Amino acid sequence: MQLEVILPLVAYLIVVFGVSIYAMRKRTAGTFLNEYFLGSRSMGGIVLAMTLTATYISASSFIGGPGAAYKYGLGWVLLAMIQLPAVWLSLGILGKKFAILARRYNAVTLNDMLFARYQSRLLVWLASLSLLVAFIGAMTVQFIGGARLLETAAGIPYETGLLIFGVSIALYTAFGGFRASVLNDTLQGLVMLVGTIVLLVGVIHAAGGLSQAVDTLHALDPKLVTPQGADDILSPAFMTSFWVLVCFGVIGLPHTAVRCISYKDSKAVHRGIIIGTIVVAILMFGMHLAGALGRAVLPDLTVPDLVIPTLMVKVLPPFAAGIFLAAPMAAIMSTINAQLLQSSATIIKDLYLNLRPDQMQNEIRLKRMSAAITLLLGALLLLAAWKPPEMIIWLNLLAFGGLEAVFLWPLVLGLYWERANAAGALSAAVSMSIEQ
């Protein structure tokens, strides 16, 4: 183990727990469900931008995406920039109309919105079960990414790192709720920004400058510096489908869309769009370029997903590596806590309270159940992540596709097309799920 790397990371985790405790004490008066799962709809512009960005940017962006850029070259950096409008699309298409309707229906989850619009319990059950299955896959990816970070950068065995990482996130999510999640997202977004910039500068310096790095890539494989990438993987059809999956389709991701019903006012939306788009641009470009150029520094990696943690150890001093190891860790933690919270909300609000509406006012029981379910989900994810695959990006994209297949068109058409109905929403969700 490398103590110089571990100590700053431990300090960061302590800060995260401190923020969670602060959030618990700042809980406002009102119903437990609105406060615990939506933070009483109180987010301002900066917090909205950071939580949307931090939730969207995950292990796939800091581990899987740079790993793919390492393998396929600079063309994958171009592909990654397809995601640039994600925040603008989410807030622009859902944004105000979504939030107004959510307040009218007192909606806490996306499935509340679907039921209010379509009046179909069957659709809610299908959407809820689909969400839970897809989120288990997506969160498993995040757990694997976090454990690999600790394994590579800090010298901690994979299984030990998985336990440290999983237990930490499950605890602070279970007891802090949505308010702790978004405050930590804001902190983690800032850490990601600084860490990305510092790492990219370090990689370029270690490669002998940008020009030398590109020359080295060309010498390794000329296709690493072409738009099509190694193996000519980046065809127009692939890039178009990728854009639908990771940019336009993000509108249908429940843990992203729920943030569109949690902000304070219109000013927060406008500021969130501008700030969020800038932050996404810096993070996507910086991390994927670091991964692609990292092959000039580390040409012989057998597991591409290890490129970012390995680069941190190689191009930064140990203590600095420990500090900036928190950047990809922050990306992963922010995504998991959003997905864990949404999974818990789905089980409590969409499934349990649909069966037992008489328990709606039993806030003590709901508090205990919410914390217990979050901890139980964390334990299940530890088991699922115990034997990881070599590249996690494909599993993450599969989970993304499953969620978008079920939620995208019922949400968007439900907002903007008066003739959308329950039969159509069910048909869309079922057919897209089967195709996926």
C-alpha positions as CSV (number, residue, x, y, z in Angstrom):
1,M,0.0,0.0,0.0
2,Q,1.1,3.6,-0.7
3,L,0.4,5.7,2.3
4,E,1.1,9.0,0.4
5,V,-1.7,8.1,-2.0
6,I,-4.1,6.7,0.6
7,L,-4.0,9.5,3.2
8,P,-5.3,12.3,1.0
9,L,-8.1,9.9,-0.2
10,V,-9.0,9.1,3.4
11,A,-9.2,12.8,4.2
12,Y,-11.5,13.3,1.2
13,L,-13.8,10.6,2.3
14,I,-14.0,12.2,5.8
15,V,-15.0,15.5,4.1
16,V,-17.7,13.6,2.2
17,F,-19.1,12.1,5.4
18,G,-18.9,15.6,7.0
19,V,-21.0,17.1,4.2
20,S,-23.5,14.2,4.7
21,I,-23.8,14.9,8.4
22,Y,-24.3,18.7,7.6
23,A,-27.0,17.8,5.1
24,M,-28.8,15.6,7.7
25,R,-28.9,18.5,10.1
26,K,-30.1,20.9,7.4
27,R,-33.2,18.9,6.5
28,T,-36.2,21.2,6.2
29,A,-39.7,20.8,7.5
30,G,-42.1,19.0,5.2
31,T,-42.8,15.4,4.2
32,F,-40.0,12.9,4.6
33,L,-40.4,11.7,1.0
34,N,-40.0,15.2,-0.5
35,E,-37.0,16.0,1.7
36,Y,-35.2,12.7,1.6
37,F,-35.6,12.0,-2.2
38,L,-35.7,15.6,-3.6
39,G,-34.1,17.9,-1.0
40,S,-37.4,19.8,-0.8
41,R,-36.8,21.0,-4.4
42,S,-34.3,23.7,-3.3
43,M,-31.4,23.5,-5.7
44,G,-29.9,26.7,-7.1
45,G,-28.1,27.1,-10.4
46,I,-24.6,26.1,-9.5
47,V,-25.7,23.1,-7.4
48,L,-28.1,22.0,-10.2
49,A,-25.3,22.2,-12.8
50,M,-22.8,20.3,-10.7
51,T,-25.2,17.6,-9.6
52,L,-26.4,17.0,-13.2
53,T,-22.8,16.9,-14.4
54,A,-21.5,14.8,-11.6
55,T,-24.4,12.3,-11.9
56,Y,-24.0,12.0,-15.6
57,I,-20.2,11.7,-15.6
58,S,-19.4,8.3,-14.0
59,A,-16.9,5.5,-14.0
60,S,-17.5,5.1,-17.7
61,S,-16.3,8.7,-18.3
62,F,-13.2,8.5,-16.0
63,I,-12.3,4.8,-16.3
64,G,-14.1,3.2,-19.2
65,G,-14.1,6.1,-21.7
66,P,-10.4,6.9,-21.3
67,G,-9.8,3.2,-21.5
68,A,-11.5,3.0,-24.8
69,A,-9.6,6.2,-26.0
70,Y,-6.4,4.4,-25.0
71,K,-7.3,1.4,-27.1
72,Y,-8.9,3.1,-30.1
73,G,-7.0,6.5,-30.2
74,L,-7.8,10.1,-30.8
75,G,-11.0,9.3,-32.7
76,W,-12.6,8.2,-29.4
77,V,-11.9,11.7,-28.1
78,L,-13.9,13.1,-31.0
79,L,-16.6,10.6,-30.2
80,A,-16.7,11.6,-26.5
81,M,-17.4,15.2,-27.4
82,I,-20.7,14.1,-28.9
83,Q,-21.9,14.2,-25.3
84,L,-21.4,17.9,-25.0
85,P,-25.1,19.0,-25.2
86,A,-26.3,16.4,-22.6
87,V,-27.0,19.0,-19.8
88,W,-28.6,21.5,-22.3
89,L,-30.9,18.8,-23.7
90,S,-31.9,17.4,-20.3
91,L,-32.8,20.8,-18.8
92,G,-34.0,22.3,-22.1
93,I,-36.4,19.5,-23.1
94,L,-37.6,18.5,-19.6
95,G,-36.7,21.6,-17.5
96,K,-39.5,24.0,-16.7
97,K,-42.5,22.0,-17.9
98,F,-41.3,18.9,-16.1
99,A,-40.8,20.7,-12.8
100,I,-44.2,22.5,-13.1
101,L,-46.0,19.3,-13.6
102,A,-44.0,17.5,-10.8
103,R,-45.1,20.2,-8.3
104,R,-48.7,20.0,-9.5
105,Y,-48.7,16.2,-9.0
106,N,-46.4,16.3,-6.0
107,A,-44.3,13.8,-7.8
108,V,-41.2,12.4,-6.1
109,T,-40.0,9.9,-8.7
110,L,-40.2,9.7,-12.5
111,N,-42.8,6.9,-12.1
112,D,-45.0,9.3,-10.2
113,M,-44.9,11.5,-13.4
114,L,-45.7,8.5,-15.6
115,F,-48.7,7.5,-13.4
116,A,-50.0,11.1,-13.3
117,R,-49.8,11.3,-17.1
118,Y,-50.9,7.8,-18.1
119,Q,-52.9,6.5,-15.1
120,S,-51.5,3.0,-15.6
121,R,-50.3,0.9,-12.7
122,L,-48.9,-1.7,-15.1
123,L,-46.7,0.9,-16.8
124,V,-45.4,2.0,-13.3
125,W,-44.6,-1.6,-12.4
126,L,-42.8,-2.3,-15.7
127,A,-40.8,1.0,-15.4
128,S,-39.9,0.3,-11.8
129,L,-38.7,-3.2,-12.3
130,S,-36.8,-2.2,-15.5
131,L,-35.1,0.7,-13.5
132,L,-34.0,-1.7,-10.8
133,V,-32.5,-4.3,-13.2
134,A,-30.7,-1.6,-15.2
135,F,-29.4,0.2,-12.2
136,I,-28.0,-2.9,-10.7
137,G,-25.9,-3.3,-13.9
138,A,-25.0,0.4,-14.0
139,M,-24.0,0.6,-10.3
140,T,-22.0,-2.6,-10.6
141,V,-19.9,-0.8,-13.2
142,Q,-19.3,2.1,-10.8
143,F,-18.3,-0.3,-7.9
144,I,-15.8,-2.0,-10.2
145,G,-14.4,1.3,-11.3
146,G,-13.9,2.5,-7.8
147,A,-12.2,-0.7,-6.7
148,R,-9.9,-0.7,-9.7
149,L,-8.9,2.9,-8.9
150,L,-7.9,1.9,-5.4
151,E,-6.2,-1.3,-6.6
152,T,-4.0,0.5,-9.2
153,A,-3.3,3.8,-7.6
154,A,-3.1,2.9,-3.9
155,G,-1.9,-0.7,-4.1
156,I,-5.0,-2.0,-2.2
157,P,-6.2,-5.5,-3.2
158,Y,-9.3,-5.3,-5.5
159,E,-11.6,-7.0,-3.0
160,T,-10.5,-4.8,-0.1
161,G,-10.9,-1.7,-2.2
162,L,-14.3,-2.8,-3.2
163,L,-15.4,-3.2,0.4
164,I,-14.0,0.2,1.4
165,F,-15.6,1.9,-1.5
166,G,-18.9,0.2,-1.4
167,V,-19.5,0.5,2.4
168,S,-18.5,4.3,2.3
169,I,-21.0,5.1,-0.4
170,A,-23.8,3.0,1.0
171,L,-23.5,4.6,4.4
172,Y,-23.4,8.3,3.3
173,T,-26.2,7.8,0.8
174,A,-28.4,5.9,3.2
175,F,-28.3,8.5,6.0
176,G,-27.7,11.7,4.0
177,G,-30.5,11.5,1.4
178,F,-30.8,13.7,-1.7
179,R,-29.6,16.9,0.0
180,A,-26.3,15.2,1.0
181,S,-26.1,13.7,-2.5
182,V,-26.3,17.1,-4.4
183,L,-24.0,18.9,-1.9
184,N,-21.4,16.2,-2.3
185,D,-22.0,16.3,-6.1
186,T,-21.0,20.0,-6.0
187,L,-17.9,19.3,-4.1
188,Q,-17.1,16.3,-6.3
189,G,-17.7,18.3,-9.5
190,L,-15.1,20.9,-8.4
191,V,-12.6,18.1,-7.5
192,M,-13.2,16.5,-10.9
193,L,-12.5,19.7,-12.8
194,V,-9.2,20.4,-11.0
195,G,-8.1,16.8,-11.1
196,T,-8.8,16.5,-14.9
197,I,-6.8,19.6,-15.8
198,V,-3.8,18.7,-13.6
199,L,-3.7,15.1,-14.9
200,L,-3.9,16.2,-18.6
201,V,-1.1,18.6,-18.1
202,G,1.0,15.9,-16.4
203,V,0.3,13.4,-19.2
204,I,1.3,15.8,-22.0
205,H,4.5,16.7,-20.1
206,A,5.4,13.1,-19.5
207,A,4.8,12.3,-23.2
208,G,7.3,15.1,-24.2
209,G,4.7,17.5,-25.4
210,L,1.5,17.3,-27.5
211,S,3.3,16.9,-30.9
212,Q,5.7,14.2,-29.6
213,A,2.7,12.4,-28.0
214,V,0.9,12.3,-31.4
215,D,4.0,11.2,-33.2
216,T,4.4,8.3,-30.7
217,L,0.8,7.2,-31.2
218,H,1.3,7.3,-35.0
219,A,4.4,5.1,-34.6
220,L,2.5,2.6,-32.5
221,D,-0.4,2.4,-34.9
222,P,-1.2,5.1,-37.5
223,K,-5.0,4.5,-37.0
224,L,-4.7,5.8,-33.4
225,V,-4.5,9.3,-34.9
226,T,-7.3,9.0,-37.4
227,P,-11.0,9.9,-36.9
228,Q,-12.0,6.2,-37.5
229,G,-9.8,4.9,-34.7
230,A,-8.0,1.6,-34.4
231,D,-9.8,-1.3,-36.1
232,D,-11.9,1.4,-37.9
233,I,-14.5,1.1,-35.1
234,L,-15.8,4.6,-35.4
235,S,-18.1,4.4,-38.4
236,P,-20.8,7.0,-39.1
237,A,-23.5,4.5,-38.0
238,F,-21.6,3.7,-34.7
239,M,-21.1,7.4,-34.0
240,T,-24.8,8.2,-34.6
241,S,-26.0,5.4,-32.4
242,F,-23.5,6.5,-29.7
243,W,-24.9,10.0,-29.8
244,V,-28.4,8.8,-29.4
245,L,-27.3,6.6,-26.4
246,V,-25.1,9.0,-24.5
247,C,-26.4,12.4,-25.4
248,F,-30.1,12.6,-26.6
249,G,-31.1,9.5,-24.7
250,V,-29.8,10.9,-21.4
251,I,-33.2,12.7,-21.2
252,G,-34.6,9.3,-20.4
253,L,-32.1,8.4,-17.6
254,P,-34.2,8.5,-14.3
255,H,-31.3,9.6,-12.0
256,T,-30.6,12.5,-14.4
257,A,-34.2,13.4,-15.1
258,V,-35.2,13.5,-11.4
259,R,-32.8,16.4,-11.0
260,C,-35.0,18.4,-13.4
261,I,-37.8,18.3,-10.8
262,S,-35.6,19.2,-7.9
263,Y,-34.4,22.8,-8.6
264,K,-35.7,26.0,-7.0
265,D,-36.7,28.4,-9.8
266,S,-36.3,29.4,-13.5
267,K,-33.0,31.2,-12.8
268,A,-31.5,28.0,-11.5
269,V,-32.3,26.3,-14.8
270,H,-30.8,29.0,-17.0
271,R,-27.6,29.1,-14.9
272,G,-27.5,25.3,-14.7
273,I,-27.6,24.9,-18.5
274,I,-24.6,27.3,-19.1
275,I,-22.4,26.1,-16.2
276,G,-23.2,22.4,-16.7
277,T,-22.4,22.5,-20.4
278,I,-19.0,24.2,-19.8
279,V,-18.1,21.6,-17.1
280,V,-19.1,18.6,-19.2
281,A,-17.0,20.0,-22.1
282,I,-13.9,20.3,-19.9
283,L,-14.3,16.9,-18.2
284,M,-15.1,14.9,-21.4
285,F,-12.3,16.4,-23.4
286,G,-9.7,16.3,-20.7
287,M,-10.2,12.8,-19.5
288,H,-10.6,11.2,-22.9
289,L,-7.6,13.1,-24.3
290,A,-5.5,12.0,-21.3
291,G,-6.5,8.4,-22.0
292,A,-5.6,8.6,-25.7
293,L,-2.3,10.3,-25.1
294,G,-1.6,8.0,-22.2
295,R,-0.7,5.3,-24.7
296,A,2.3,7.3,-25.6
297,V,3.4,7.2,-21.9
298,L,2.2,3.6,-21.2
299,P,2.2,1.6,-24.4
300,D,1.9,-1.9,-22.9
301,L,-1.2,-1.8,-20.7
302,T,-3.1,-5.1,-21.0
303,V,-6.3,-3.8,-19.3
304,P,-7.2,-0.4,-20.9
305,D,-9.5,0.5,-18.0
306,L,-6.4,0.9,-15.8
307,V,-5.0,3.8,-17.9
308,I,-6.2,6.7,-15.7
309,P,-5.2,5.4,-12.3
310,T,-1.9,4.1,-13.7
311,L,-1.2,7.5,-15.3
312,M,-1.9,9.3,-12.0
313,V,0.7,7.2,-10.2
314,K,3.2,7.6,-13.0
315,V,3.0,11.3,-14.0
316,L,2.1,12.9,-10.6
317,P,4.1,12.9,-7.3
318,P,2.6,10.3,-4.8
319,F,0.9,12.8,-2.5
320,A,-0.5,14.7,-5.5
321,A,-1.7,11.4,-7.0
322,G,-3.6,10.8,-3.8
323,I,-5.3,14.2,-3.9
324,F,-6.3,13.9,-7.6
325,L,-7.3,10.2,-7.2
326,A,-10.3,11.8,-5.6
327,A,-11.3,13.2,-9.0
328,P,-12.3,9.9,-10.7
329,M,-13.4,8.7,-7.3
330,A,-15.7,11.7,-7.1
331,A,-17.2,10.9,-10.5
332,I,-18.0,7.4,-9.5
333,M,-19.4,8.2,-6.0
334,S,-21.7,10.9,-7.3
335,T,-23.2,8.6,-9.9
336,I,-23.7,5.7,-7.5
337,N,-25.3,7.8,-4.8
338,A,-27.8,9.2,-7.4
339,Q,-28.6,5.7,-8.6
340,L,-28.8,4.2,-5.1
341,L,-31.2,7.0,-4.0
342,Q,-33.3,6.6,-7.1
343,S,-33.5,2.8,-6.6
344,S,-34.5,3.2,-3.0
345,A,-37.2,5.8,-4.1
346,T,-38.5,3.3,-6.6
347,I,-38.8,0.5,-4.1
348,I,-40.4,2.7,-1.4
349,K,-42.5,5.1,-3.4
350,D,-43.4,3.3,-6.6
351,L,-43.7,-0.3,-5.3
352,Y,-44.2,-0.5,-1.5
353,L,-46.5,2.6,-1.1
354,N,-48.5,1.5,-4.2
355,L,-49.2,-1.7,-2.3
356,R,-49.6,-0.1,1.1
357,P,-50.9,3.5,0.6
358,D,-52.0,3.5,4.3
359,Q,-48.2,3.7,5.2
360,M,-47.7,7.1,3.4
361,Q,-47.8,9.1,6.7
362,N,-45.7,6.6,8.7
363,E,-42.5,8.6,8.4
364,I,-40.6,6.8,11.0
365,R,-41.1,3.5,9.2
366,L,-40.3,5.1,5.8
367,K,-37.0,6.5,7.2
368,R,-35.9,3.2,8.5
369,M,-37.0,1.4,5.3
370,S,-35.2,3.9,3.0
371,A,-31.9,3.5,4.9
372,A,-32.2,-0.3,5.2
373,I,-33.0,-0.7,1.5
374,T,-30.1,1.5,0.4
375,L,-27.7,-0.5,2.6
376,L,-29.1,-3.8,1.3
377,L,-28.7,-2.7,-2.3
378,G,-25.1,-1.7,-1.5
379,A,-24.4,-5.2,-0.2
380,L,-25.9,-6.8,-3.3
381,L,-23.7,-4.6,-5.6
382,L,-20.6,-5.7,-3.7
383,L,-21.4,-9.3,-4.6
384,A,-22.2,-8.4,-8.2
385,A,-18.8,-6.6,-8.6
386,W,-16.7,-9.3,-7.0
387,K,-15.6,-10.8,-10.3
388,P,-15.2,-7.9,-12.8
389,P,-14.8,-7.9,-16.6
390,E,-11.7,-6.3,-18.3
391,M,-13.6,-3.4,-19.9
392,I,-16.6,-1.9,-18.1
393,I,-17.7,0.6,-20.7
394,W,-19.8,-1.9,-22.7
395,L,-21.7,-3.0,-19.5
396,N,-22.4,0.7,-18.7
397,L,-23.7,1.4,-22.2
398,L,-26.0,-1.6,-22.0
399,A,-27.5,-0.4,-18.7
400,F,-27.9,3.1,-20.2
401,G,-29.6,1.7,-23.2
402,G,-32.0,-0.3,-21.1
403,L,-33.1,2.7,-19.0
404,E,-33.5,4.9,-22.1
405,A,-35.5,2.3,-23.9
406,V,-38.1,2.3,-21.2
407,F,-38.3,5.9,-20.1
408,L,-37.3,8.2,-23.0
409,W,-40.4,8.2,-25.3
410,P,-43.0,7.8,-22.5
411,L,-41.5,10.9,-20.8
412,V,-40.9,13.1,-23.8
413,L,-44.1,12.4,-25.7
414,G,-46.1,12.5,-22.5
415,L,-44.9,16.1,-22.0
416,Y,-45.3,17.3,-25.6
417,W,-47.9,15.2,-27.3
418,E,-51.5,15.3,-26.1
419,R,-52.5,12.1,-27.8
420,A,-49.9,10.0,-26.0
421,N,-51.7,7.3,-24.0
422,A,-51.0,4.4,-21.7
423,A,-51.3,1.7,-24.4
424,G,-48.7,3.6,-26.5
425,A,-46.4,4.2,-23.6
426,L,-46.5,0.5,-22.6
427,S,-45.9,-0.6,-26.2
428,A,-42.9,1.7,-26.5
429,A,-41.4,0.5,-23.2
430,V,-41.9,-3.2,-23.9
431,S,-40.8,-3.2,-27.6
432,M,-37.8,-1.0,-26.9
433,S,-36.8,-3.2,-23.9
434,I,-37.1,-6.4,-26.1
435,E,-35.1,-4.8,-28.9
436,Q,-32.4,-3.6,-26.4
